[in-house]
Amino acid sequence: MIHSKNTKRKAALFCLDSMLDTNLPSWRQDLKSSRKKEGRSPSNRWIQLATVSEDNEPRLRTVVFRGWYKDSSMIIFTDRRSEKIGHFKSNPNAEILWFFLKTKSQYRFKGKINELIDNKNYWDTLSEKSKSSWFWGSPGERINPKVQSSYEIKFNLPKSENFVVLNFEIDSVDLLKLEHPIHRRYLWEKIKKWEKIEINP
């Protein structure tokens, strides 16, 4: 039974990452190639998300890439109680950096963040361990050992109100390839119909 659930979860995640349009921007193919060469490295899924706080200060953290929503929209899971929720509500502009060591490729994505309200299907892709984490204490708060001495894994949990799916809509992609003897750099912009332009590194 556990094996069956794991198989279904993996299949669902595969579908989220494989719903490809025939007219994908060319940078998606570059990114796919970089991810493939990276193999099982954590960098294949770990991305750095930068937002702007309500005080107009930069904030940066590592999050997990969860797949594609549309041709040029990334999916990220987060906790409704985290600070980034207030950030994108006051200023939806954000940037994601994704670096691949094996290909020495750095992708910078600029765009805007919004929340996907219909997120039940995404919740169903999570493991029981991951689902349990959405019922823990608020992110960033001091742990109370009397209340939270252990992180117990529970089963058959309903979707948590704290579970949020963010949609990062990409406006531009900047790819820097650290090649020798000369680095190569490319730019794609949505407003220019994702035309690939080589620029100075």
Secondary structure as UniProt FT lines:
FT   HELIX           2..18
FT   TURN            22..23
FT   HELIX           26..38
FT   TURN            39..40
FT   HELIX           42..44
FT   STRAND          46..52
FT   TURN            54..55
FT   STRAND          58..64
FT   STRAND          68..70
FT   TURN            71..72
FT   STRAND          73..79
FT   TURN            80..81
FT   HELIX           83..90
FT   STRAND          93..100
FT   TURN            101..104
FT   STRAND          105..116
FT   HELIX           120..124
FT   HELIX           128..133
FT   TURN            134..135
FT   TURN            139..140
FT   TURN            145..147
FT   TURN            161..162
FT   STRAND          163..177
FT   STRAND          184..189
FT   HELIX           190..192
FT   TURN            193..194
FT   STRAND          197..199
//
